[in-house]
Amino acid sequence: MCRNIRPLNNFEPPATTDEVRAAALQYVRKIGGATKPSAANQDAYDQAIEKIAAASQDLLDSLVTSVPPKNREEEAAKAKARSAARFAS
């Protein structure tokens, strides 16, 4: 899985349209094998991004959980601590 794609479910405030689209963009780039598609493939990439973003938003909107929403700042701090521990030499 692409390391740049972050979980978007169960956060307060909920994931924005921009965050969902950014995850779709990363996914399409990963499976398409190019960060900058050729002009001939740009339309295919754009269509895939829009379809995947819409499907992702539908998924996020329909998920149900009994767990309280996570705090974005706390999760970011945890990720930063994990990264510091992993790269500490």
C-alpha positions in Angstrom: 0.0 0.0 0.0 1.2 3.5 -0.7 2.6 5.1 2.4 1.2 8.5 1.5 -2.4 7.2 1.8 -3.6 7.7 5.3 -6.7 6.3 7.0 -9.6 8.8 6.7 -12.3 7.0 8.7 -13.5 8.0 12.1 -11.8 11.4 12.6 -13.3 14.5 14.1 -13.7 16.6 12.0 -14.5 14.1 9.2 -12.2 13.8 6.2 -12.6 16.7 3.7 -13.2 16.3 0.0 -9.6 17.4 -0.6 -8.2 14.7 1.6 -10.3 12.0 -0.1 -9.2 13.3 -3.6 -5.6 13.4 -2.5 -5.8 9.7 -1.4 -7.4 8.8 -4.7 -4.7 10.7 -6.6 -2.0 8.7 -4.7 -3.7 5.4 -5.3 -4.1 6.1 -9.1 -0.4 7.2 -9.3 0.7 4.0 -7.5 -1.3 1.6 -9.6 -0.7 3.6 -12.8 3.0 3.6 -12.2 3.5 7.3 -12.9 3.4 10.4 -10.9 3.1 12.5 -14.0 1.2 10.7 -16.7 1.8 11.4 -20.4 -0.6 13.8 -22.2 -2.1 10.7 -23.9 -3.0 9.2 -20.5 -4.0 12.3 -18.6 -7.7 11.9 -19.3 -7.6 8.3 -18.1 -5.9 9.3 -14.9 -8.3 12.2 -14.3 -11.3 10.0 -14.8 -9.9 7.3 -12.5 -9.2 9.8 -9.8 -12.7 11.2 -9.9 -14.3 7.7 -9.8 -12.1 6.5 -7.0 -12.6 9.7 -5.0 -16.4 9.3 -5.4 -16.3 5.6 -4.4 -14.1 6.5 -1.4 -16.4 9.2 -0.2 -19.4 6.9 -0.5 -17.5 4.3 1.5 -16.6 6.8 4.2 -20.1 8.1 4.4 -21.6 4.7 4.9 -19.2 3.3 7.4 -20.6 2.9 11.0 -18.5 2.5 14.1 -19.1 2.4 17.8 -15.6 3.7 18.6 -15.3 7.5 19.5 -13.8 9.6 16.7 -10.0 10.0 16.8 -8.4 13.4 17.3 -6.3 14.5 14.3 -3.7 16.3 16.4 -3.2 13.3 18.7 -2.9 10.9 15.8 -0.3 13.2 14.1 1.7 13.4 17.3 1.7 9.6 17.5 2.8 9.2 13.9 5.6 11.8 14.5 6.8 9.8 17.6 6.8 6.5 15.6 8.8 8.2 12.8 11.3 9.6 15.2 11.8 6.2 16.9 12.1 4.5 13.5 14.7 6.8 12.1 16.6 7.5 15.3 20.2 6.2 15.0 
